[in-house]
Protein backbone atom coordinates (compact mmCIF):
# COMPACT_ATOMS: atom_id res chain seq x y z
CA UNK A 1 0.00 0.00 0.00
CA UNK A 2 1.40 3.38 -1.01
CA UNK A 3 1.21 5.80 1.89
CA UNK A 4 2.39 9.40 1.92
CA UNK A 5 2.60 11.24 5.22
CA UNK A 6 2.04 14.96 4.81
CA UNK A 7 1.04 17.50 7.47
CA UNK A 8 0.31 14.76 10.05
CA UNK A 9 -2.19 12.85 7.95
CA UNK A 10 -1.83 9.86 5.71
CA UNK A 11 -2.81 9.89 2.08
CA UNK A 12 -3.50 6.29 1.17
CA UNK A 13 -3.25 6.62 -2.57
CA UNK A 14 -0.55 8.41 -4.51
CA UNK A 15 -2.99 9.51 -7.18
CA UNK A 16 -4.84 11.63 -4.62
CA UNK A 17 -1.61 13.47 -3.77
CA UNK A 18 -0.82 13.97 -7.46
CA UNK A 19 -4.35 15.23 -8.16
CA UNK A 20 -4.09 17.65 -5.24
CA UNK A 21 -0.76 18.98 -6.49
CA UNK A 22 -2.18 19.38 -10.00
CA UNK A 23 -5.17 21.27 -8.60
CA UNK A 24 -2.88 23.65 -6.71
CA UNK A 25 -0.79 24.28 -9.84
CA UNK A 26 -3.89 24.96 -11.95
CA UNK A 27 -5.30 27.28 -9.28
CA UNK A 28 -2.04 29.24 -9.17
CA UNK A 29 -1.79 29.48 -12.95
CA UNK A 30 -5.37 30.57 -13.55
CA UNK A 31 -5.61 32.76 -10.44
CA UNK A 32 -3.53 35.38 -12.24
CA UNK A 33 -5.85 35.26 -15.24
CA UNK A 34 -8.89 35.62 -13.00
CA UNK A 35 -7.42 38.73 -11.39
CA UNK A 36 -6.62 40.21 -14.80
CA UNK A 37 -10.09 39.41 -16.11
CA UNK A 38 -11.71 41.11 -13.15
CA UNK A 39 -10.02 44.41 -13.97
CA UNK A 40 -7.00 44.01 -11.76
CA UNK A 41 -4.39 44.54 -14.46
CA UNK A 42 -3.00 47.59 -12.66
CA UNK A 43 -2.51 45.49 -9.55
CA UNK A 44 -0.75 42.83 -11.61
CA UNK A 45 1.59 45.42 -13.11
CA UNK A 46 2.39 46.80 -9.67
CA UNK A 47 3.08 43.30 -8.33
CA UNK A 48 5.27 42.53 -11.33
CA UNK A 49 7.36 45.61 -10.59
CA UNK A 50 7.78 44.51 -6.98
CA UNK A 51 8.74 41.00 -8.06
CA UNK A 52 11.22 42.48 -10.53
CA UNK A 53 13.03 44.28 -7.70
CA UNK A 54 12.97 41.16 -5.53
CA UNK A 55 14.45 39.02 -8.31
CA UNK A 56 17.27 41.51 -8.90
CA UNK A 57 18.01 41.58 -5.16
CA UNK A 58 18.01 37.77 -4.97
CA UNK A 59 20.37 37.46 -7.95
CA UNK A 60 22.67 40.08 -6.41
CA UNK A 61 22.84 38.30 -3.05
CA UNK A 62 23.51 34.93 -4.73
CA UNK A 63 26.23 36.50 -6.88
CA UNK A 64 27.88 38.08 -3.83
CA UNK A 65 27.86 34.79 -1.94
CA UNK A 66 29.29 32.95 -4.97
CA UNK A 67 32.09 35.49 -5.38
CA UNK A 68 32.85 35.43 -1.67
CA UNK A 69 33.18 31.64 -1.74
CA UNK A 70 35.44 31.83 -4.78
CA UNK A 71 37.58 34.50 -3.08
CA UNK A 72 37.97 32.34 0.01
CA UNK A 73 38.99 29.39 -2.16
CA UNK A 74 41.62 31.56 -3.87
CA UNK A 75 42.84 32.80 -0.49
CA UNK A 76 43.19 29.18 0.70
CA UNK A 77 45.15 28.33 -2.50
CA UNK A 78 42.54 25.84 -3.64
CA UNK A 79 41.74 27.87 -6.75
CA UNK A 80 43.77 30.11 -9.05
CA UNK A 81 43.13 33.76 -9.86
CA UNK A 82 42.02 32.74 -13.34
CA UNK A 83 39.18 30.72 -11.78
CA UNK A 84 38.15 33.80 -9.82
CA UNK A 85 38.14 35.81 -13.06
CA UNK A 86 35.88 33.19 -14.67
CA UNK A 87 33.59 33.42 -11.65
CA UNK A 88 33.40 37.21 -12.08
CA UNK A 89 32.52 36.71 -15.75
CA UNK A 90 29.77 34.24 -14.81
CA UNK A 91 28.35 36.76 -12.33
CA UNK A 92 28.39 39.49 -14.97
CA UNK A 93 26.51 37.26 -17.40
CA UNK A 94 23.99 36.21 -14.72
CA UNK A 95 23.40 39.87 -13.87
CA UNK A 96 23.09 40.88 -17.51
CA UNK A 97 20.56 38.26 -18.57
CA UNK A 98 17.57 39.79 -16.71
CA UNK A 99 18.48 43.26 -17.98
CA UNK A 100 18.76 41.91 -21.52
CA UNK A 101 15.40 40.16 -21.15
CA UNK A 102 13.76 43.43 -20.06
CA UNK A 103 15.35 45.23 -23.01
CA UNK A 104 14.12 42.68 -25.55
CA UNK A 105 10.68 42.62 -23.92
CA UNK A 106 10.34 46.37 -24.37
CA UNK A 107 11.94 46.22 -27.85
CA UNK A 108 9.54 43.62 -29.24
CA UNK A 109 6.56 44.89 -27.25
CA UNK A 110 6.53 48.31 -28.93
C-alpha positions as CSV (number, residue, x, y, z in Angstrom):
1,X,0.0,0.0,0.0
2,X,1.4,3.4,-1.0
3,X,1.2,5.8,1.9
4,X,2.4,9.4,1.9
5,X,2.6,11.2,5.2
6,X,2.0,15.0,4.8
7,X,1.0,17.5,7.5
8,X,0.3,14.8,10.0
9,X,-2.2,12.9,7.9
10,X,-1.8,9.9,5.7
11,X,-2.8,9.9,2.1
12,X,-3.5,6.3,1.2
13,X,-3.2,6.6,-2.6
14,X,-0.5,8.4,-4.5
15,X,-3.0,9.5,-7.2
16,X,-4.8,11.6,-4.6
17,X,-1.6,13.5,-3.8
18,X,-0.8,14.0,-7.5
19,X,-4.4,15.2,-8.2
20,X,-4.1,17.6,-5.2
21,X,-0.8,19.0,-6.5
22,X,-2.2,19.4,-10.0
23,X,-5.2,21.3,-8.6
24,X,-2.9,23.7,-6.7
25,X,-0.8,24.3,-9.8
26,X,-3.9,25.0,-12.0
27,X,-5.3,27.3,-9.3
28,X,-2.0,29.2,-9.2
29,X,-1.8,29.5,-12.9
30,X,-5.4,30.6,-13.6
31,X,-5.6,32.8,-10.4
32,X,-3.5,35.4,-12.2
33,X,-5.9,35.3,-15.2
34,X,-8.9,35.6,-13.0
35,X,-7.4,38.7,-11.4
36,X,-6.6,40.2,-14.8
37,X,-10.1,39.4,-16.1
38,X,-11.7,41.1,-13.1
39,X,-10.0,44.4,-14.0
40,X,-7.0,44.0,-11.8
41,X,-4.4,44.5,-14.5
42,X,-3.0,47.6,-12.7
43,X,-2.5,45.5,-9.6
44,X,-0.8,42.8,-11.6
45,X,1.6,45.4,-13.1
46,X,2.4,46.8,-9.7
47,X,3.1,43.3,-8.3
48,X,5.3,42.5,-11.3
49,X,7.4,45.6,-10.6
50,X,7.8,44.5,-7.0
51,X,8.7,41.0,-8.1
52,X,11.2,42.5,-10.5
53,X,13.0,44.3,-7.7
54,X,13.0,41.2,-5.5
55,X,14.4,39.0,-8.3
56,X,17.3,41.5,-8.9
57,X,18.0,41.6,-5.2
58,X,18.0,37.8,-5.0
59,X,20.4,37.5,-7.9
60,X,22.7,40.1,-6.4
61,X,22.8,38.3,-3.1
62,X,23.5,34.9,-4.7
63,X,26.2,36.5,-6.9
64,X,27.9,38.1,-3.8
65,X,27.9,34.8,-1.9
66,X,29.3,33.0,-5.0
67,X,32.1,35.5,-5.4
68,X,32.9,35.4,-1.7
69,X,33.2,31.6,-1.7
70,X,35.4,31.8,-4.8
71,X,37.6,34.5,-3.1
72,X,38.0,32.3,0.0
73,X,39.0,29.4,-2.2
74,X,41.6,31.6,-3.9
75,X,42.8,32.8,-0.5
76,X,43.2,29.2,0.7
77,X,45.2,28.3,-2.5
78,X,42.5,25.8,-3.6
79,X,41.7,27.9,-6.8
80,X,43.8,30.1,-9.0
81,X,43.1,33.8,-9.9
82,X,42.0,32.7,-13.3
83,X,39.2,30.7,-11.8
84,X,38.2,33.8,-9.8
85,X,38.1,35.8,-13.1
86,X,35.9,33.2,-14.7
87,X,33.6,33.4,-11.6
88,X,33.4,37.2,-12.1
89,X,32.5,36.7,-15.8
90,X,29.8,34.2,-14.8
91,X,28.3,36.8,-12.3
92,X,28.4,39.5,-15.0
93,X,26.5,37.3,-17.4
94,X,24.0,36.2,-14.7
95,X,23.4,39.9,-13.9
96,X,23.1,40.9,-17.5
97,X,20.6,38.3,-18.6
98,X,17.6,39.8,-16.7
99,X,18.5,43.3,-18.0
100,X,18.8,41.9,-21.5
101,X,15.4,40.2,-21.1
102,X,13.8,43.4,-20.1
103,X,15.4,45.2,-23.0
104,X,14.1,42.7,-25.5
105,X,10.7,42.6,-23.9
106,X,10.3,46.4,-24.4
107,X,11.9,46.2,-27.9
108,X,9.5,43.6,-29.2
109,X,6.6,44.9,-27.2
110,X,6.5,48.3,-28.9
